[in-house]
Amino acid sequence: MMSNRKYRTRSTGEMISTFVYAGMAVWITSEALIWQGSTLAKITLFLCAFLSALGAIRFPLQQFADWLRR
């Protein structure tokens, strides 16, 4: 059962959400770099960009977590 999961293909919806997370991470990072407002808001933007990037790599992160548990 584990070997089938290893080679599982991603659905179209999963791939679209991955691209959206990655695109948002890039966009929010660019906005944070040109932000002229408060430092707290800039830090919040970078945090959101980081979390979006983690969302974009959620499948490899899950594989890594599974590998650690073995």
C-alpha positions as CSV (number, residue, x, y, z in Angstrom):
1,M,0.0,0.0,0.0
2,M,2.8,2.4,0.8
3,S,4.4,1.8,-2.6
4,N,1.2,2.9,-4.4
5,R,1.1,6.1,-2.4
6,K,4.7,6.8,-3.4
7,Y,3.9,7.0,-7.1
8,R,0.5,8.6,-6.8
9,T,-0.2,11.3,-9.3
10,R,-1.6,14.6,-8.2
11,S,-5.1,15.7,-9.3
12,T,-5.6,18.8,-11.4
13,G,-7.0,20.6,-8.4
14,E,-3.9,19.8,-6.3
15,M,-1.6,21.0,-9.0
16,I,-3.6,24.2,-9.4
17,S,-3.5,24.9,-5.7
18,T,0.3,24.3,-5.7
19,F,0.8,26.9,-8.4
20,V,-1.5,29.3,-6.6
21,Y,0.5,28.9,-3.3
22,A,3.8,29.4,-5.2
23,G,2.5,32.4,-7.1
24,M,1.1,34.0,-4.0
25,A,4.4,33.5,-2.2
26,V,6.3,35.3,-5.0
27,W,3.7,38.1,-5.2
28,I,3.6,38.7,-1.4
29,T,7.4,38.7,-1.2
30,S,7.6,41.3,-3.9
31,E,5.0,43.4,-2.1
32,A,6.9,43.1,1.2
33,L,10.1,44.2,-0.5
34,I,8.6,47.4,-1.7
35,W,6.4,48.0,1.3
36,Q,6.7,51.6,2.7
37,G,4.4,51.1,5.7
38,S,5.1,49.9,9.2
39,T,7.7,47.3,10.1
40,L,5.2,45.0,11.7
41,A,3.1,44.9,8.5
42,K,6.3,44.1,6.5
43,I,7.1,41.3,8.8
44,T,3.6,40.0,8.5
45,L,3.8,40.1,4.7
46,F,7.1,38.1,4.9
47,L,5.5,35.6,7.3
48,C,2.5,35.1,4.9
49,A,4.9,34.7,2.0
50,F,6.8,32.0,3.9
51,L,3.6,30.2,4.8
52,S,2.5,30.3,1.2
53,A,5.8,28.8,0.1
54,L,5.3,26.0,2.6
55,G,1.9,25.4,1.2
56,A,3.5,25.1,-2.3
57,I,5.8,22.4,-1.1
58,R,3.3,20.6,1.1
59,F,3.6,17.2,-0.7
60,P,7.4,17.0,-0.4
61,L,7.1,18.1,3.2
62,Q,4.6,15.3,3.8
63,Q,6.9,12.7,2.2
64,F,9.8,14.0,4.4
65,A,7.7,13.7,7.5
66,D,6.7,10.2,6.5
67,W,10.3,9.3,6.0
68,L,11.2,10.6,9.4
69,R,8.5,8.5,11.1
70,R,9.9,5.3,9.5
